[in-house]
């Protein structure tokens, strides 16, 4: 074995460790509040900086961005997606879309199961608006664009749908007219409220242009930092939207050869759709997730738990192995053979 792997855990009788490469197709979960976890997380990023691979990091902490840039800027293409930064990339969830895009976006804004009453009606109408935006060749499709359109009010929306006369526009108009006048106004108001973070110009700019496209990172060693500091209103929701957008870019990309490994690092993104993890692992994406509640992710692969001084490596369907004692002290045990 070369010295380009990180080994975690105690060697068993077969002489096997969990290597950096072995993380592909698995999800590592660590409780976010443990300092030992954060040092371990940064060490993984440092090891990746030395590999021929790509990393995408989702964080609220600008200090993390500076540390990762110092690790990688001289060895890989370093990019960031951060509000107000002069070199920031931007992300348009509607540009690199497929037939599943309206569904997952409607789930993001209104939930998959919990939508009831007018929330359910709002979810259906939003999904139809997204389908129209994606399929309208004469109009730039963006989420901020839908926000502005809904903000014009019910009468303007219905007149626009009637004027277009396409099957998608007329079907949505009929769907709206099936509701009472009060419900129509309430549904549109609810969509406008859920989209309200796009009223900030820096957030609008961040989610309007498609300059970030995740599949290229399978072909060029790169580091992309998606940083939405906590002082930004609804930063957790926006970071979740950025993660979902990039994840679905990868899932919509045609299957085929991927020359470079790709690792995701998620900091405090919760909740996330349970079905997304297995789909990403099938695309050979490694994931590390810092989460306060790790028990909700059991069964997706390999999990690290650090709590009350007890650390263990859990392999799905196998026995729990204690971490190497050095990990307890320094967060990382690297062994090279």
C-alpha positions in Angstrom: 0.0 0.0 0.0 1.2 3.5 -0.7 1.3 6.3 1.8 -1.5 8.2 0.2 -4.3 6.6 2.3 -5.7 7.5 5.6 -6.4 4.5 7.8 -9.1 4.7 10.5 -9.6 2.1 13.2 -7.9 -0.9 14.7 -6.5 -3.4 12.2 -8.5 -6.7 12.3 -7.2 -10.2 11.6 -7.5 -9.6 7.9 -5.3 -6.6 8.1 -8.0 -4.2 6.8 -8.6 -0.6 7.6 -11.0 2.0 6.3 -9.0 3.9 3.7 -9.7 7.2 2.0 -10.7 5.4 -1.1 -13.0 3.1 0.8 -15.2 6.1 1.7 -16.5 6.1 -1.8 -20.0 4.7 -1.7 -20.3 5.3 2.0 -21.5 8.0 4.3 -19.4 9.0 7.3 -21.4 10.6 10.0 -19.9 12.5 13.0 -21.6 14.5 15.7 -20.9 18.1 14.9 -20.3 19.5 18.4 -17.2 17.3 19.2 -13.9 19.2 18.7 -12.2 15.8 17.9 -14.7 15.4 15.1 -13.8 18.7 13.5 -10.1 18.0 13.6 -10.8 14.7 12.0 -12.9 16.3 9.4 -10.2 18.9 8.5 -7.7 16.1 8.4 -9.7 14.2 5.8 -9.8 17.4 3.7 -6.0 17.7 4.1 -5.5 14.2 2.9 -7.8 14.8 -0.1 -5.7 17.9 -1.0 -2.8 15.5 -1.5 -4.9 13.1 -3.7 -6.0 13.2 -7.3 -9.6 13.8 -6.4 -12.2 16.5 -6.0 -14.0 17.8 -2.9 -17.1 19.9 -2.5 -17.5 21.4 1.0 -20.8 22.9 2.4 -20.2 25.1 5.4 -21.4 28.1 7.4 -18.0 28.9 8.8 -15.8 31.4 6.8 -12.8 30.3 8.9 -13.2 26.8 7.4 -13.0 28.4 3.9 -9.7 30.1 4.7 -8.2 26.9 6.1 -9.2 24.8 3.2 -8.0 27.4 0.7 -4.6 27.4 2.5 -4.5 23.6 2.1 -5.4 23.3 -1.5 -5.0 26.6 -3.4 -1.5 25.7 -4.7 -2.3 22.1 -5.7 -5.8 22.2 -7.2 -8.4 24.4 -8.8 -10.0 26.3 -5.9 -13.5 27.7 -6.3 -16.0 29.2 -4.0 -19.7 29.9 -4.0 -20.2 32.6 -1.4 -22.4 35.7 -1.3 -20.6 39.0 -2.1 -17.3 37.4 -2.9 -15.9 39.0 -6.2 -14.9 35.6 -7.5 -18.0 33.7 -6.4 -19.6 31.1 -8.7 -23.3 30.9 -8.9 -25.9 28.1 -9.0 -29.1 27.8 -10.9 -31.1 24.7 -9.9 -33.4 25.1 -12.9 -30.6 25.2 -15.6 -29.2 21.7 -15.4 -32.5 20.1 -14.7 -34.3 16.9 -15.6 -37.8 15.5 -15.2 -37.3 15.0 -11.5 -36.3 18.7 -10.8 -39.9 20.0 -10.3 -40.6 17.2 -7.8 -37.5 17.6 -5.6 -37.8 21.4 -5.6 -41.5 21.2 -4.6 -40.4 18.8 -1.9 -37.8 21.3 -0.7 -40.3 24.2 -0.4 -43.4 22.3 0.8 -42.3 18.8 1.9 -43.1 15.5 0.4 -45.5 14.0 2.9 -46.6 16.8 5.2 -48.2 19.1 2.7 -52.0 19.4 3.5 -54.8 21.8 2.5 -53.6 25.0 0.9 -50.0 23.9 1.4 -50.7 20.9 -0.9 -52.4 23.2 -3.4 -49.4 25.6 -3.2 -47.0 22.7 -3.8 -48.9 21.6 -6.9 -49.0 25.1 -8.3 -45.3 25.7 -7.6 -44.4 22.4 -9.3 -46.4 23.5 -12.3 -44.6 26.9 -12.3 -41.3 25.2 -12.2 -42.2 22.9 -15.1 -43.3 25.9 -17.1 -40.0 27.7 -16.3 -37.9 24.7 -17.3 -39.8 24.1 -20.6 -40.2 27.8 -21.8 -37.4 28.4 -24.3 -38.2 32.1 -24.5 -37.7 32.8 -20.8 -34.7 32.5 -18.5 -35.6 29.9 -15.9 -34.5 30.8 -12.3 -36.0 30.5 -8.9 -35.7 34.2 -8.2 -37.6 34.7 -11.5 -40.5 32.6 -10.2 -40.4 34.6 -7.0 -40.7 37.9 -8.9 -43.5 36.5 -11.1 -45.5 35.4 -8.1 -44.9 38.7 -6.5 -46.8 40.5 -9.3 -50.0 39.1 -7.9 -52.8 36.8 -8.8 -54.4 38.8 -11.5 -51.1 39.4 -13.4 -50.2 35.7 -13.1 -53.6 34.5 -14.5 -53.4 37.0 -17.4 -49.9 35.8 -18.3 -51.0 32.2 -18.2 -54.1 33.0 -20.4 -52.0 35.0 -22.9 -49.4 32.2 -23.4 -52.0 29.6 -24.5 -49.6 26.6 -24.3 -50.9 23.3 -22.7 -48.8 23.8 -19.6 -49.9 27.4 -19.1 -53.6 26.6 -19.6 -53.4 23.5 -17.4 -52.0 25.6 -14.5 -54.7 28.3 -15.1 -57.4 25.7 -14.9 -55.8 24.3 -11.7 -55.8 27.8 -10.1 -59.4 28.5 -11.1 -60.6 25.3 -9.4 -59.8 27.0 -6.1 -61.9 29.6 -4.4 -60.9 33.2 -4.7 -59.7 33.2 -1.1 -57.7 30.0 -1.6 -56.1 31.3 -4.8 -54.8 34.4 -3.0 -53.7 32.3 0.0 -51.8 29.8 -2.1 -49.9 32.5 -4.0 -49.1 34.3 -0.8 -47.7 31.1 0.7 -45.4 30.5 -2.4 -44.2 34.0 -2.2 -43.4 33.6 1.5 -41.4 30.4 1.0 -39.4 32.1 -1.7 -38.8 35.3 0.3 -35.0 34.8 0.8 -34.6 35.6 -2.9 -35.6 39.2 -2.2 -32.0 39.7 -1.0 -29.9 40.8 -4.0 -26.8 38.7 -2.9 -28.9 35.6 -2.6 -30.7 36.3 -5.9 -27.3 36.6 -7.6 -26.1 33.4 -6.0 -29.0 31.3 -7.4 -29.5 32.9 -10.8 -26.6 31.9 -13.1 -25.3 28.4 -13.8 -21.5 28.7 -13.4 -21.1 25.8 -10.9 -21.6 22.4 -12.5 -20.6 19.4 -10.3 -20.0 16.7 -13.0 -16.8 18.5 -14.2 -15.2 17.8 -10.8 -15.1 14.1 -11.7 -12.6 15.1 -14.4 -10.4 17.9 -13.0 -9.0 17.9 -9.5 -10.9 20.7 -7.8 -12.1 22.0 -4.5 -15.5 23.9 -4.4 -16.4 25.6 -1.1 -20.1 26.5 -0.7 -20.2 29.0 2.2 -23.3 30.6 3.5 -22.4 32.3 6.8 -25.0 32.1 9.6 -25.6 35.9 9.6 -27.4 35.4 6.2 -31.2 35.0 6.8 -32.2 31.3 6.5 -28.6 30.3 5.8 -29.3 26.7 6.8 -32.2 26.4 4.3 -30.1 28.0 1.6 -27.1 25.7 2.2 -29.5 22.7 2.0 -30.8 24.1 -1.3 -27.3 24.4 -2.7 -26.4 20.8 -1.6 -29.6 19.4 -3.2 -29.0 21.3 -6.4 -25.4 20.1 -6.8 -26.4 16.5 -5.8 -29.1 16.4 -8.4 -26.7 17.8 -11.0 -24.6 14.6 -10.4 -27.6 12.3 -10.5 -28.9 13.8 -13.7 -25.5 13.4 -15.4 -25.5 10.4 -17.7 -23.8 7.3 -16.1 -20.4 6.5 -17.4 -16.7 6.6 -16.5 -15.7 8.9 -13.7 -11.9 9.2 -13.7 -11.6 11.1 -10.4 -13.2 10.3 -7.0 -15.5 13.0 -5.6 -16.1 13.7 -1.9 -18.9 15.8 -0.3 -18.5 17.3 3.1 -21.7 18.5 4.7 -21.6 20.8 7.8 -24.9 21.0 9.7 -27.2 20.3 6.7 -30.4 18.8 8.2 -32.8 17.3 7.3 -31.8 15.7 4.0 -33.9 13.3 1.9 -33.1 9.7 3.0 -33.3 8.4 -0.6 -30.6 10.8 -1.8 -27.7 9.1 0.0 -28.0 5.6 -1.6 -28.4 7.4 -5.0 -25.2 9.3 -4.5 -23.3 6.3 -3.3 -24.3 4.5 -6.5 -22.5 7.3 -8.3 -19.4 6.6 -6.2 -19.6 9.9 -4.2 -18.1 9.8 -0.8 -19.9 11.8 1.9 -18.9 13.1 5.3 -21.8 14.6 7.3 -21.4 16.6 10.5 -24.7 16.2 12.2 -26.1 16.6 15.7 -28.4 13.6 15.4 -26.5 10.8 13.8 -28.9 8.0 14.7 -31.2 9.0 11.9 -28.7 8.1 9.3 -27.8 4.6 10.5 -27.8 2.0 7.7 -26.3 4.1 4.9 -22.8 2.8 5.2 -20.0 3.7 7.7 -20.7 5.8 10.7 -18.4 7.5 13.2 -19.7 8.2 16.6 -17.9 10.3 19.1 -19.9 10.8 22.2 -19.1 10.7 26.0 -15.5 9.7 25.3 -16.5 6.6 23.4 -15.5 6.3 19.7 -16.4 3.4 17.5 -16.4 2.6 13.8 -19.7 0.9 12.7 -19.7 -1.1 9.5 -23.2 -1.8 8.1 -24.0 -5.4 8.9 -20.8 -6.0 10.8 -19.4 -5.6 14.3 -18.4 -2.3 15.8 -14.6 -1.9 16.0 -13.0 0.5 18.5 -11.0 3.4 17.0 -7.3 3.3 17.2 -6.4 4.9 20.6 -4.5 7.6 18.8 -7.8 8.8 17.3 -9.1 9.5 20.8 -6.2 11.9 21.4 -5.6 13.5 18.1 -8.7 12.7 16.1 -6.8 10.9 13.4 -4.8 7.7 13.2 -2.8 7.5 9.9 -0.8 4.4 9.3 1.3 3.9 6.1 2.5 0.5 4.8 
